[in-house]
């Protein structure tokens, strides 16, 4: 669950740059968004792998 919380925090941290890029035309903010989206992709993939491992190990109980 910790990784999922980190994912939500990462999305929230990109909100300001998204506003700057889309509404104010700040291209540097666009670069930061692209980097953040790559980080999001990697974090999401790590969560997917963790879920799959837990599902296979515990028969789908989610480790709880």
Number of C-alpha atoms within 10 A of each C-alpha: 8 7 13 13 9 13 19 11 11 16 14 11 13 17 12 11 21 17 14 15 18 12 9 11 12 14 13 12 19 17 13 15 20 13 13 17 15 12 15 17 13 13 17 15 12 14 17 11 12 14 16 13 15 15 14 12 12 11 10 13 10 14 11 6
